[in-house]
Amino acid sequence: MTDNQLNPKAEYHTLGCKLNFAETSEIAKILAERGIVRATKGDRPDIVVINTCSVTETADKKGRQLIRRLASRWPEATIVVTGCYAQLKPAEIMDIPGVDIVLGSNEKLKAAEFIDQWLSDRKPICEVTAPMEIRNFQPSCERGDRTRYFLKVQDGCDYFCTYCTIPYARGRSRSGLIADLTAQARHAAGEGGREIVITGVNIGEFGNDNGQSFLELLKSLDSVDGISRYRISSIEPNLITEEIIDWIATEARAFMPHFHIPLQAGSDTVLKLMNRRYDTDLFRSRIEYIRQRIPDAFIGIDIIAGARGETPEEWQKSIDFVASLPVDKLHVFPYSERPGTSALHIAHKVSQEEKHRRVARLTRLSDLKLEEYMKERIGREYDVLWEHPVGDSKRMHGFTPNYLRVSAPLQPELLNTISRVRLDAIDPEEPDTFQVTLL
């Protein structure tokens, strides 16, 4: 850094997905290599980095509120805003008082260079590459202050679903190379990492640009000594093939029985309007195949409530379809109108009140499915990786292979280790968590 201050401090804020978290951690690592230390509680930061999301209008609103709050709280700090909201609406962000630097998706990991530039001439910076011109893959494998590492293997998306702005925020699909990504996993293991979450925008597209395949990547990562657990963050139903499922079921050493698969709508009519690349028959076949091959697997799905074209008849088809699926949790999102998307031309707009009713019904259904899955596993024994507690908590939490959350009194010597537990009861204060006995 060109500023004269000794050991300047930076504060980091992340909104949105696990991929954003991984990239924020990578920015922090790059700045740390330049002598910028992470601010701790009570510090006055010299630099504030805000990594934004723009998946919904609510995400944009949260981003604006956070930027304004931090710029007001730290008026002397250099305010850096990046992420999907910055890529899509850079001028809007530059107009927020106190913002010094706005960086698009392609410039995100070059934040240190732009901070140097700003400290040199104190002139506002707005650097955003047009999404279709983004060609390079920027790697990251970081854990920040968490226990699990997040390994970015792919970025961008070629799907152009009618409701989604991600291709315009992240660019076209592009991937890392298997050898490089495996080397990053080995480095994480060398730092004591035990679990890696594989992240990306559409990770099933991995290798489409370089002749490699997602299954080849999984097999290479599985060979890394020291990593005990891998999780696939999210994968499209048409891209998680029976071959991948079979490999995880029978040959994989460290890949966990935990799947997150976006459905988005349980109506074939709405799926077609969304430009999704599967129908309900294919989706059901993938879910049932996982359940057949890996009976104890935990399966979560994404679903959007109240999308354009989701008439009462199509909504009823959707809720009936979801209720019939052998899945264990629903991640429910109300449909959000996104400027510039082709979904705005689809007839039948669902009212906000009706969206809220549909969200509430799907949430109740999710609670019932999760409770059923958890109750069936009371009394079973699992291995748990204990994670570092947040703040001053006197309890520690961890996850079973199938991603059941458990809690126990804090034992510092067990953090980042795997131990055997028995699931005794569902915690009445944390209904998504088990009380356990350590064995």
Secondary structure by P-SEA (a helix, b strand, c coil): ccccccbbbbbbbbcccaaaaaaaaaaaaaaaaacbbbbcccccccbbbbbbbcccaaaaaaaaaaaaaaaaaccccbbbbbcccccccaaaaaacccccbbbccccccaaaaaaaaaaacccbbbbbcccccccbbbbbbbbccccbbbbbcbbbbcccccccccccccccbbbbbaaaaaaaaaaaaaacccbbbbbccccccccccccccaaaaaaaaaaccccccccccccccccccaaaaaaaaccccccccbbbbbcccccaaaaaaacccccaaaaaaaaaaaaaacccbbbbbbbbcccccccaaaaaaaaaaaaacccccccccccccccccccccccccccaaaaaaaaaaaaaaaaaaaaaaaaaaccbbbbbbcccccccccccccccccbbbbbcccccccccbbbbbbbcccccccccccccccc
